[in-house]
Amino acid sequence: MSKKVIIGNWKMNPSTSKEGDAWFKKIAKLVVKIKKTEVVICPPFLYLEKLSKIRTSKLKLGAQDSFWGDVGPFTGEISSDMLYNSGVRFVILGHSERRALGETNELINKKIKSSLTSGLVPVVCIGEKERDVEHNYFDIVKSQLVDCLKGISRDSISRIIFAYEPVWSISTTENRRDATSSDTREMVMFMRKVLSDISSPQVAHNVRIIYGGSVSGRDAEDFLKNGQVDGLLVGKASLEPKRFFEIIEICEAKV
Ligand code: PGA
């Protein structure tokens, strides 16, 4: 059984590397006694190299995106090999904020393949923008999974972490709503069914599916226990080391 995982997505925060160092060091100190939970911080690219020098076995590093090419004429891009060589071990792919900037399932598929080849663990974000009365959101989630995983072997799928992030529950979404643990449980079951059809029942059963969308210390336990997820992807609440640690402690106590 894989460990539960708590991933902090700092997005485009903080504005100085010094502040990023301070947050990271605080979290590293807080997690020294954590045994059962894998903890990952995904800071902006620019801070990764420096933070990789102070990362510990208890606090790992992830990136918020990577490019599919290895080396070459791709101005502004960063490859998964470069990330791996800088001590990064995880990469968030297909986040809804990147999809909103034009990222497609086809592009995410190429990025997943390249990250797996480099040895990174892709954290693939899946989630509908809204919940319509006709329940079309199930089809949306299904096609995101099917298209993002095209041509990827069972073995490789088993290394991926899937993050169910309904866009309507993310803290920065206008007129956001809270997702409930039963919304999540239902979707996670559906995702496992789709994954079983794409790969195998065993892979679908064992693969880690986590939840993200305005998670805080208030609802982390409910999502982990009743939402039946293997961890959480935390945005806003990861920007304060103490608040982030509350979530880690809840996970550690619930495993
Ligand atoms: P949030 O972000 O926790 O601030 O809603 C989660 C995410 O976008 O990954």
Residues whose N, C-alpha, C, O or C-beta is under 5 A from the ligand:
A	BS01	PGA	N9 S169 I170 S171 T172 G212 G213 S214 V215 L233 V234 G235 K236
